Structure formats: C-alpha cells, structure tokens
Amino acid sequence: MHNINRSTTDTDILTHKHTHTIIYTEIVCYMHSFHK
C-alpha cells in the first residue's frame, strides 16, 4: 500500500507541474495576443 500511495503521489506531482506549465503558457499566449 505504501508503494502504491507513493507512486500515486509522484504521479499527482508530475500532473500538477504539467497542468501549471499549460496554464502559464496559455497566460503568456493571451498576453502576447492582447498586446498586438
């Protein structure tokens, strides 16, 4: 159980980082289009 929980936590962290990167990219794209 501990190993499964640890794997799930690692996956959640990676997923969270990936989601955060997507959100940041969308914000940057929005700002660039706004300044045009």
C-alpha distance matrix in Angstrom:
0.0 3.8 5.4 5.1 6.1 8.5 9.9 10.5 12.2 14.3 15.3 16.4 18.4 20.1 20.9 22.3 24.4 25.7 26.6 28.3 30.3 31.5 32.6 34.5 36.1 37.2 38.7 40.6 41.9 43.0 44.8 46.6 47.8 48.9 51.1 52.8
3.8 0.0 3.8 5.4 5.1 6.0 8.6 9.8 10.5 12.3 14.2 15.2 16.5 18.4 19.8 20.8 22.6 24.3 25.5 26.8 28.7 30.3 31.3 32.8 34.7 36.1 37.3 39.0 40.6 41.8 43.4 45.1 46.6 47.6 49.6 51.5
5.4 3.8 0.0 3.8 5.5 5.1 6.2 8.6 9.8 10.6 12.3 14.2 15.4 16.7 18.3 19.9 21.3 22.6 24.2 25.7 27.2 28.8 30.3 31.7 33.2 34.8 36.3 37.7 39.2 40.7 42.3 43.7 45.2 46.5 48.4 50.1
5.1 5.4 3.8 0.0 3.8 5.4 5.1 6.2 8.6 10.0 10.6 12.3 14.3 15.5 16.3 18.2 20.1 21.1 22.3 24.2 25.8 27.0 28.4 30.2 31.6 32.9 34.6 36.2 37.4 38.8 40.6 42.2 43.4 44.7 46.8 48.4
6.1 5.1 5.5 3.8 0.0 3.8 5.5 5.1 6.2 8.7 9.9 10.4 12.3 14.3 15.1 16.3 18.4 19.9 20.8 22.3 24.4 25.6 26.7 28.4 30.2 31.4 32.7 34.6 36.0 37.1 38.8 40.6 41.9 42.9 45.0 46.9
8.5 6.0 5.1 5.4 3.8 0.0 3.8 5.4 5.1 6.3 8.7 9.8 10.6 12.5 14.2 15.3 16.7 18.5 19.9 21.1 22.8 24.5 25.7 27.1 28.8 30.4 31.7 33.2 34.8 36.2 37.6 39.3 40.9 42.0 43.8 45.7
9.9 8.6 6.2 5.1 5.5 3.8 0.0 3.8 5.4 5.1 6.2 8.6 9.9 10.7 12.2 14.1 15.5 16.5 18.2 19.9 21.2 22.7 24.3 25.8 27.1 28.7 30.4 31.8 33.1 34.6 36.3 37.7 39.2 40.6 42.4 44.0
10.5 9.8 8.6 6.2 5.1 5.4 3.8 0.0 3.8 5.5 5.1 6.1 8.6 9.9 10.4 12.1 14.3 15.2 16.2 18.1 19.9 20.9 22.3 24.1 25.6 26.8 28.4 30.2 31.4 32.6 34.5 36.1 37.3 38.6 40.7 42.3
12.2 10.5 9.8 8.6 6.2 5.1 5.4 3.8 0.0 3.8 5.4 5.0 6.2 8.7 9.8 10.4 12.4 14.2 15.1 16.3 18.4 20.0 20.9 22.4 24.3 25.7 26.9 28.6 30.2 31.4 32.9 34.7 36.2 37.2 39.1 41.0
14.3 12.3 10.6 10.0 8.7 6.3 5.1 5.5 3.8 0.0 3.8 5.5 5.1 6.3 8.6 9.9 10.7 12.4 14.2 15.4 16.7 18.6 20.1 21.2 22.7 24.6 25.9 27.2 28.8 30.4 31.8 33.2 34.9 36.2 37.9 39.7
15.3 14.2 12.3 10.6 9.9 8.7 6.2 5.1 5.4 3.8 0.0 3.8 5.4 5.1 6.0 8.5 9.9 10.5 12.1 14.1 15.3 16.5 18.3 19.9 21.1 22.6 24.4 25.8 27.0 28.5 30.3 31.7 33.0 34.5 36.4 37.9
16.4 15.2 14.2 12.3 10.4 9.8 8.6 6.1 5.0 5.5 3.8 0.0 3.8 5.5 5.0 6.0 8.6 9.8 10.3 12.0 14.1 15.2 16.3 18.1 19.8 20.9 22.4 24.2 25.6 26.7 28.5 30.2 31.5 32.6 34.7 36.4
18.4 16.5 15.4 14.3 12.3 10.6 9.9 8.6 6.2 5.1 5.4 3.8 0.0 3.8 5.4 5.1 6.2 8.6 9.9 10.5 12.3 14.3 15.3 16.4 18.4 20.0 21.1 22.6 24.4 25.7 27.0 28.7 30.4 31.4 33.2 35.1
20.1 18.4 16.7 15.5 14.3 12.5 10.7 9.9 8.7 6.3 5.1 5.5 3.8 0.0 3.8 5.4 5.2 6.2 8.6 9.9 10.6 12.5 14.3 15.4 16.6 18.5 20.1 21.2 22.6 24.4 25.9 27.1 28.8 30.2 31.9 33.5
20.9 19.8 18.3 16.3 15.1 14.2 12.2 10.4 9.8 8.6 6.0 5.0 5.4 3.8 0.0 3.8 5.5 5.1 6.1 8.5 9.9 10.6 12.3 14.2 15.3 16.6 18.4 20.0 21.1 22.5 24.4 25.9 27.1 28.5 30.5 32.1
22.3 20.8 19.9 18.2 16.3 15.3 14.1 12.1 10.4 9.9 8.5 6.0 5.1 5.4 3.8 0.0 3.8 5.4 5.1 6.1 8.6 9.9 10.5 12.2 14.2 15.3 16.5 18.4 19.9 21.0 22.6 24.4 25.8 26.8 28.8 30.7
24.4 22.6 21.3 20.1 18.4 16.7 15.5 14.3 12.4 10.7 9.9 8.6 6.2 5.2 5.5 3.8 0.0 3.8 5.5 5.0 6.2 8.7 9.9 10.5 12.3 14.3 15.4 16.5 18.3 19.9 21.1 22.6 24.4 25.6 27.2 29.0
25.7 24.3 22.6 21.1 19.9 18.5 16.5 15.2 14.2 12.4 10.5 9.8 8.6 6.2 5.1 5.4 3.8 0.0 3.8 5.4 5.1 6.3 8.8 9.9 10.6 12.5 14.4 15.4 16.6 18.4 20.1 21.2 22.7 24.3 26.1 27.5
26.6 25.5 24.2 22.3 20.8 19.9 18.2 16.2 15.1 14.2 12.1 10.3 9.9 8.6 6.1 5.1 5.5 3.8 0.0 3.8 5.4 5.1 6.2 8.6 9.9 10.6 12.4 14.3 15.4 16.5 18.5 20.1 21.2 22.4 24.6 26.2
28.3 26.8 25.7 24.2 22.3 21.1 19.9 18.1 16.3 15.4 14.1 12.0 10.5 9.9 8.5 6.1 5.0 5.4 3.8 0.0 3.8 5.5 5.1 6.2 8.6 9.9 10.6 12.4 14.3 15.3 16.6 18.5 20.1 20.9 22.8 24.8
30.3 28.7 27.2 25.8 24.4 22.8 21.2 19.9 18.4 16.7 15.3 14.1 12.3 10.6 9.9 8.6 6.2 5.1 5.4 3.8 0.0 3.8 5.5 5.1 6.1 8.6 9.9 10.6 12.2 14.1 15.4 16.5 18.4 19.8 21.3 23.0
31.5 30.3 28.8 27.0 25.6 24.5 22.7 20.9 20.0 18.6 16.5 15.2 14.3 12.5 10.6 9.9 8.7 6.3 5.1 5.5 3.8 0.0 3.8 5.5 5.1 6.2 8.7 9.9 10.5 12.2 14.3 15.4 16.5 18.2 20.2 21.5
32.6 31.3 30.3 28.4 26.7 25.7 24.3 22.3 20.9 20.1 18.3 16.3 15.3 14.3 12.3 10.5 9.9 8.8 6.2 5.1 5.5 3.8 0.0 3.8 5.5 5.1 6.2 8.7 9.9 10.5 12.4 14.3 15.4 16.3 18.6 20.4
34.5 32.8 31.7 30.2 28.4 27.1 25.8 24.1 22.4 21.2 19.9 18.1 16.4 15.4 14.2 12.2 10.5 9.9 8.6 6.2 5.1 5.5 3.8 0.0 3.8 5.5 5.1 6.2 8.7 9.8 10.6 12.4 14.4 15.2 16.8 18.8
36.1 34.7 33.2 31.6 30.2 28.8 27.1 25.6 24.3 22.7 21.1 19.8 18.4 16.6 15.3 14.2 12.3 10.6 9.9 8.6 6.1 5.1 5.5 3.8 0.0 3.8 5.4 5.1 6.1 8.5 9.9 10.6 12.3 14.1 15.6 16.9
37.2 36.1 34.8 32.9 31.4 30.4 28.7 26.8 25.7 24.6 22.6 20.9 20.0 18.5 16.6 15.3 14.3 12.5 10.6 9.9 8.6 6.2 5.1 5.5 3.8 0.0 3.8 5.5 5.1 6.0 8.6 9.9 10.6 12.0 14.4 15.7
38.7 37.3 36.3 34.6 32.7 31.7 30.4 28.4 26.9 25.9 24.4 22.4 21.1 20.1 18.4 16.5 15.4 14.4 12.4 10.6 9.9 8.7 6.2 5.1 5.4 3.8 0.0 3.8 5.5 5.0 6.2 8.6 9.9 10.3 12.4 14.5
40.6 39.0 37.7 36.2 34.6 33.2 31.8 30.2 28.6 27.2 25.8 24.2 22.6 21.2 20.0 18.4 16.5 15.4 14.3 12.4 10.6 9.9 8.7 6.2 5.1 5.5 3.8 0.0 3.8 5.4 5.1 6.2 8.7 9.8 10.8 12.7
41.9 40.6 39.2 37.4 36.0 34.8 33.1 31.4 30.2 28.8 27.0 25.6 24.4 22.6 21.1 19.9 18.3 16.6 15.4 14.3 12.2 10.5 9.9 8.7 6.1 5.1 5.5 3.8 0.0 3.8 5.5 5.2 6.2 8.5 10.1 11.0
43.0 41.8 40.7 38.8 37.1 36.2 34.6 32.6 31.4 30.4 28.5 26.7 25.7 24.4 22.5 21.0 19.9 18.4 16.5 15.3 14.1 12.2 10.5 9.8 8.5 6.0 5.0 5.4 3.8 0.0 3.8 5.5 5.2 6.0 8.7 10.2
44.8 43.4 42.3 40.6 38.8 37.6 36.3 34.5 32.9 31.8 30.3 28.5 27.0 25.9 24.4 22.6 21.1 20.1 18.5 16.6 15.4 14.3 12.4 10.6 9.9 8.6 6.2 5.1 5.5 3.8 0.0 3.8 5.5 4.9 6.3 8.8
46.6 45.1 43.7 42.2 40.6 39.3 37.7 36.1 34.7 33.2 31.7 30.2 28.7 27.1 25.9 24.4 22.6 21.2 20.1 18.5 16.5 15.4 14.3 12.4 10.6 9.9 8.6 6.2 5.2 5.5 3.8 0.0 3.8 5.4 5.3 6.5
47.8 46.6 45.2 43.4 41.9 40.9 39.2 37.3 36.2 34.9 33.0 31.5 30.4 28.8 27.1 25.8 24.4 22.7 21.2 20.1 18.4 16.5 15.4 14.4 12.3 10.6 9.9 8.7 6.2 5.2 5.5 3.8 0.0 3.8 5.5 5.3
48.9 47.6 46.5 44.7 42.9 42.0 40.6 38.6 37.2 36.2 34.5 32.6 31.4 30.2 28.5 26.8 25.6 24.3 22.4 20.9 19.8 18.2 16.3 15.2 14.1 12.0 10.3 9.8 8.5 6.0 4.9 5.4 3.8 0.0 3.8 5.6
51.1 49.6 48.4 46.8 45.0 43.8 42.4 40.7 39.1 37.9 36.4 34.7 33.2 31.9 30.5 28.8 27.2 26.1 24.6 22.8 21.3 20.2 18.6 16.8 15.6 14.4 12.4 10.8 10.1 8.7 6.3 5.3 5.5 3.8 0.0 3.8
52.8 51.5 50.1 48.4 46.9 45.7 44.0 42.3 41.0 39.7 37.9 36.4 35.1 33.5 32.1 30.7 29.0 27.5 26.2 24.8 23.0 21.5 20.4 18.8 16.9 15.7 14.5 12.7 11.0 10.2 8.8 6.5 5.3 5.6 3.8 0.0
